[in-house]
Amino acid sequence: MAWMSEHVPELPGSGIIYALTVRVTKNEILAALNQPEQFILAIALVPPAESSDALQLHYVQRPFTREPGFGEVSVNYDARA
């Protein structure tokens, strides 16, 4: 996890400026459920450019408890929760 906290800020972003929802694909959820010890969900809260606030990183171990439904291709989660 130390590597992640040092290098995540260097990674190119998706260009999303503000989002209250985190979308996770079915394949990502299944991979996390099949190998939970190898999967940590990292969520970066990026402040606006004009803000002096620091980047906030949150790491969630074992973030998923069930498989998505048969017809679901992704699941949306409220980032405020």
N, C-alpha and C positions, 0 to 999 in steps of 0.2 A: 504494500500500500504506500510505502514511502516513495517509491518510484512514481506512482500515479500522482501523488500530491505535488511532486516537483515538476512533472512533465505535462500534465493535462493543460495547464495554461498556455503551453507552447503549441499545442495541437491546433490545426486550422478548424475554425468553427463552421457551422452550417449557414451562418448569415442570419439566423433568427435573433431578433433583438429582444423580444419579449414574448414569453409563452408561459401559460399557467398549466399546461398539459404536457405530460411526458408520454410519448407513444412508443410502445415496445412491440416488436413483431412476434408473431407466433413462434417462429424458429428460434428467436432469442429466448423466449420463455421456456420452450422445450429444452433447449441446451442448458439453461440454468437449472431446470428441474432434474435433468439427467446427470449433471455433474455439478452439484451445488457447491462443492468445495473449491471449484475452479472459477466460480462466477461471482463477481461483486458488481452491483449496479452503482455506477458513479454518476452523480448529478452535480453539475456545475451551475451555480447561480452567479450570473455575470451582471455586475452593476452597470448602469449607463456610463458611457464614456466620460461624461462631465462630472461623474460622482467620484469622490475620494474613497468610497468604500472598497474593501478588498474582495477579490473573488472568493466565493464560499463553495467549498467542496463537501459533498455529503456522500458517504459510502454506505450501501445497504447490503448486508450479507443475507442470503436466502430471501430475496425480495418477493418471490412468488410462491403461492401455496396451492395453486390448481392450474391445470391445463386450460387453455382457451377452448371455447366450444368448437364443434366441428366446422362450422362455417365462418369462424372468426379468423381474420388474417393478421390482426393486431389488436392490442388492448390499450386504451387511453387511461392514464392515471392522473389525478389531480396533484400537481406539484406542491400545492400548499398543504397537503395532508401530511 
